Amino acid sequence: MIKNILNRYSCYILFICLNSNLSTNAQTFVNIESGVFFTTINDIRNGNNGTLFSLKNYFQTPVSPFFRLRAGYVSNGKNHFSYLYAPLKIQETSTLENDILFDGKNFKAYTPIEAVYQFNSYRFTYNRILLSKNYFKFGVGLSAKIRDAGVSLKNKEFYRENFSIGFVPLINLIANWDIPQKMGINFFGEVIVASKGRAIDLSLSGRYSFTKNLQGNIGYRLLEGGANGTNRYNFIQLHFIYVSLNYSFNKNAKQP
């Protein structure tokens, strides 16, 4: 039910972003990003006495495709508002050499186990450009992240899951360098670090402007973090290679 509500509100917010024109100098935009990602760390434990296991090493997670959609607007060239929809899912089946105690159930070795890892992210972002000089721009802001994440294990005897929805505040940074001949370099990062966990999403890309309204990017993204709780432990490190297209619906202001 909560997932349906999130998806429904995602559509509403996307519609608002595309139709907002709060200023005569506002610019709405849509950014579509896709590519492939691979896992270097995905360590999981569920239950106070649960087994700590690696989804990467135990299940040999492959290189997988992904998709992201961001929509928003820029007001007066300084105030950036956007909404991000970023679904992510890994699903693999393996036969393990060791038992896994997960959510109070013992998943026996040498029996096929299906693992599903999900990390869907919904983010509302505000960023203000504080420095705009020559070919360089720098901005700082806040993001409100809602994550729908968790892990499930299933074999012929048991099915257990720990999916949950939570809220995470993030600090975001924008830095853009314009290069002559319609090119540039974009950096965007969202970060929070606490005693029991952290969330880090960093991207660096090269930009090319096909027209005044259409830009393309090729880049690298690092998604890293997790939480260390009494009953749950999960830390991940995912690497993304992507291409993206950004379309602006007017040209009164520049999208970073």
C-alpha positions as CSV (number, residue, x, y, z in Angstrom):
1,M,0.0,0.0,0.0
2,I,2.8,2.5,0.9
3,K,4.6,1.6,-2.3
4,N,1.5,2.5,-4.3
5,I,1.1,5.8,-2.4
6,L,4.8,6.7,-3.2
7,N,4.4,5.8,-6.9
8,R,1.2,7.8,-7.1
9,Y,2.7,10.9,-5.5
10,S,5.8,10.4,-7.8
11,C,3.5,11.0,-10.7
12,Y,1.8,14.0,-9.1
13,I,5.2,15.6,-8.2
14,L,6.6,15.0,-11.7
15,F,3.5,16.6,-13.2
16,I,3.9,19.7,-10.9
17,C,7.6,20.0,-11.8
18,L,6.9,19.9,-15.5
19,N,4.2,22.5,-15.3
20,S,5.6,24.9,-12.6
21,N,6.5,28.4,-13.8
22,L,6.7,30.3,-10.5
23,S,8.8,33.0,-12.1
24,T,9.0,34.7,-15.4
25,N,12.6,33.6,-15.4
26,A,12.0,30.0,-14.5
27,Q,13.1,27.0,-16.5
28,T,11.6,23.5,-16.2
29,F,13.6,20.5,-17.2
30,V,13.6,16.7,-17.4
31,N,16.7,14.5,-17.0
32,I,16.7,10.8,-18.0
33,E,19.7,8.7,-16.9
34,S,20.5,5.1,-17.7
35,G,23.4,2.7,-17.9
36,V,24.8,-0.2,-16.0
37,F,26.0,-0.7,-12.4
38,F,28.1,-3.3,-10.6
39,T,28.5,-4.2,-6.9
40,T,31.8,-4.2,-4.9
41,I,30.3,-4.4,-1.4
42,N,26.8,-5.6,-0.2
43,D,27.1,-7.0,3.3
44,I,23.9,-8.0,5.0
45,R,22.7,-9.2,8.4
46,N,19.1,-9.6,9.6
47,G,18.4,-10.5,13.2
48,N,20.4,-10.0,16.4
49,N,22.2,-13.3,15.9
50,G,21.8,-13.4,12.1
51,T,24.6,-14.4,9.7
52,L,26.6,-11.7,8.2
53,F,26.9,-12.5,4.5
54,S,27.9,-10.8,1.3
55,L,25.3,-10.6,-1.5
56,K,28.1,-9.9,-3.9
57,N,30.3,-12.9,-3.0
58,Y,27.7,-15.4,-2.1
59,F,25.4,-14.7,-5.1
60,Q,27.8,-13.4,-7.7
61,T,25.7,-10.3,-8.6
62,P,26.2,-9.4,-12.2
63,V,26.5,-6.1,-14.0
64,S,22.9,-4.8,-14.3
65,P,21.0,-2.0,-16.0
66,F,19.4,0.9,-14.2
67,F,17.2,3.9,-14.8
68,R,16.7,7.3,-13.1
69,L,14.3,10.1,-13.8
70,R,14.7,13.7,-12.4
71,A,12.4,16.6,-13.1
72,G,12.3,20.1,-11.8
73,Y,12.8,23.8,-12.4
74,V,15.4,26.5,-12.0
75,S,14.3,29.9,-10.7
76,N,16.3,33.0,-11.6
77,G,19.3,30.9,-12.4
78,K,20.1,30.3,-8.7
79,N,17.3,28.3,-7.0
80,H,17.1,24.7,-8.2
81,F,14.1,22.5,-7.2
82,S,13.8,18.9,-8.4
83,Y,12.3,15.5,-7.7
84,L,14.2,12.2,-8.4
85,Y,12.8,8.8,-8.9
86,A,15.6,6.1,-8.8
87,P,14.5,2.5,-8.6
88,L,17.1,-0.2,-8.1
89,K,16.7,-4.0,-7.8
90,I,19.1,-7.0,-7.8
91,Q,17.6,-10.5,-8.0
92,E,19.8,-13.6,-8.0
93,T,19.6,-17.4,-7.2
94,S,22.5,-19.4,-5.9
95,T,23.3,-22.6,-4.0
96,L,25.5,-21.8,-1.0
97,E,28.1,-23.9,0.9
98,N,27.1,-22.4,4.3
99,D,23.9,-21.9,6.2
100,I,22.4,-18.4,6.5
101,L,20.5,-17.4,9.6
102,F,18.2,-14.7,8.4
103,D,15.3,-13.2,10.3
104,G,15.2,-16.2,12.7
105,K,15.1,-18.8,10.0
106,N,18.0,-21.1,9.0
107,F,18.4,-21.2,5.2
108,K,20.3,-24.5,4.7
109,A,23.4,-24.9,2.6
110,Y,23.3,-26.8,-0.7
111,T,19.7,-25.7,-1.3
112,P,18.9,-23.0,-4.0
113,I,18.2,-19.6,-2.4
114,E,16.7,-16.7,-4.3
115,A,17.9,-13.3,-3.0
116,V,16.3,-9.9,-3.8
117,Y,17.9,-6.6,-2.9
118,Q,15.9,-3.5,-3.4
119,F,16.8,0.1,-3.0
120,N,14.2,2.5,-4.5
121,S,14.9,6.1,-3.8
122,Y,12.6,9.2,-4.0
123,R,14.3,12.6,-3.4
124,F,13.1,16.1,-3.2
125,T,16.0,18.5,-3.7
126,Y,16.6,22.2,-3.2
127,N,20.0,23.8,-4.2
128,R,21.0,27.4,-4.3
129,I,23.9,28.7,-6.4
130,L,26.2,30.6,-4.1
131,L,29.1,31.3,-6.5
132,S,28.8,32.0,-10.2
133,K,32.0,33.4,-11.7
134,N,33.2,33.2,-15.2
135,Y,32.8,29.5,-16.2
136,F,32.3,28.1,-12.7
137,K,29.2,27.6,-10.6
138,F,28.9,26.2,-7.0
139,G,25.8,25.6,-5.0
140,V,24.7,24.1,-1.7
141,G,21.3,22.7,-0.6
142,L,19.2,20.1,1.2
143,S,17.6,16.9,-0.1
144,A,14.8,14.9,1.5
145,K,15.2,11.3,0.7
146,I,12.6,8.6,1.1
147,R,14.1,5.1,0.6
148,D,12.1,1.9,0.0
149,A,14.8,-0.7,0.7
150,G,15.5,-4.2,2.0
151,V,16.4,-7.8,1.3
152,S,14.4,-11.0,1.0
153,L,15.6,-14.6,0.9
154,K,13.5,-17.5,-0.4
155,N,14.0,-21.3,-0.7
156,K,11.7,-24.3,-0.8
157,E,11.1,-24.0,3.0
158,F,11.1,-20.3,3.9
159,Y,10.5,-16.8,2.7
160,R,11.8,-13.9,4.8
161,E,12.1,-10.2,4.1
162,N,13.0,-7.0,5.8
163,F,11.8,-4.3,3.5
164,S,11.0,-0.9,5.0
165,I,10.4,2.7,4.2
166,G,12.5,5.4,5.8
167,F,13.4,9.1,5.6
168,V,16.9,10.4,5.3
169,P,18.0,14.1,5.1
170,L,20.9,14.9,2.9
171,I,23.2,17.8,2.2
172,N,23.8,18.4,-1.6
173,L,26.5,20.1,-3.6
174,I,26.6,21.3,-7.2
175,A,29.7,22.3,-9.1
176,N,29.8,23.0,-12.8
177,W,32.7,24.0,-15.1
178,D,31.8,25.3,-18.5
179,I,34.4,24.6,-21.3
180,P,34.3,26.3,-24.7
181,Q,32.9,24.5,-27.7
182,K,29.6,23.6,-25.9
183,M,31.3,21.3,-23.3
184,G,31.5,21.2,-19.6
185,I,32.0,19.1,-16.4
186,N,29.3,18.5,-13.9
187,F,29.5,17.3,-10.3
188,F,26.6,16.6,-8.0
189,G,26.8,15.0,-4.6
190,E,24.3,14.2,-1.8
191,V,25.8,13.1,1.6
192,I,24.9,12.4,5.2
193,V,27.2,10.8,7.8
194,A,26.1,9.6,11.3
195,S,27.4,7.4,14.1
196,K,25.4,4.4,12.9
197,G,25.5,4.8,9.2
198,R,25.9,7.0,6.2
199,A,24.5,7.7,2.7
200,I,26.7,9.0,-0.2
201,D,25.6,9.5,-3.8
202,L,28.3,11.2,-5.9
203,S,28.4,11.7,-9.7
204,L,30.9,13.3,-12.1
205,S,30.2,13.6,-15.8
206,G,31.2,15.3,-19.0
207,R,28.5,17.5,-20.7
208,Y,27.9,18.4,-24.3
209,S,25.2,20.8,-25.4
210,F,23.5,19.6,-28.6
211,T,21.2,22.7,-28.6
212,K,20.3,25.4,-26.2
213,N,17.6,23.1,-24.8
214,L,19.2,19.6,-25.1
215,Q,22.3,18.4,-23.2
216,G,23.9,15.0,-23.0
217,N,26.2,13.6,-20.3
218,I,28.5,10.6,-19.9
219,G,29.6,9.9,-16.3
220,Y,30.4,7.9,-13.3
221,R,28.3,7.6,-10.1
222,L,29.2,6.1,-6.7
223,L,26.4,5.0,-4.4
224,E,27.8,4.1,-1.0
225,G,26.6,3.7,2.6
226,G,24.3,1.8,4.9
227,A,23.3,1.3,8.5
228,N,24.6,-0.7,11.5
229,G,21.7,-1.5,13.8
230,T,21.1,-4.0,16.5
231,N,18.8,-6.2,14.4
232,R,19.9,-5.1,10.9
233,Y,23.2,-4.4,9.2
234,N,23.7,-3.5,5.5
235,F,26.5,-1.6,3.8
236,I,26.8,-1.3,0.1
237,Q,29.1,0.1,-2.5
238,L,27.7,0.4,-6.1
239,H,29.4,1.8,-9.2
240,F,27.4,3.3,-12.1
241,I,28.5,4.1,-15.6
242,Y,25.8,6.2,-17.3
243,V,24.6,8.4,-20.1
244,S,21.9,11.0,-19.6
245,L,19.8,13.5,-21.6
246,N,18.6,16.7,-20.1
247,Y,15.8,18.7,-21.9
248,S,14.9,22.2,-20.9
249,F,11.5,23.5,-21.8
250,N,12.7,27.1,-22.1
251,K,16.0,28.9,-22.2
252,N,15.7,31.7,-19.8
253,A,18.0,30.1,-17.3
254,K,20.6,27.4,-17.3
255,Q,20.2,24.0,-15.6
256,P,23.4,22.9,-13.8
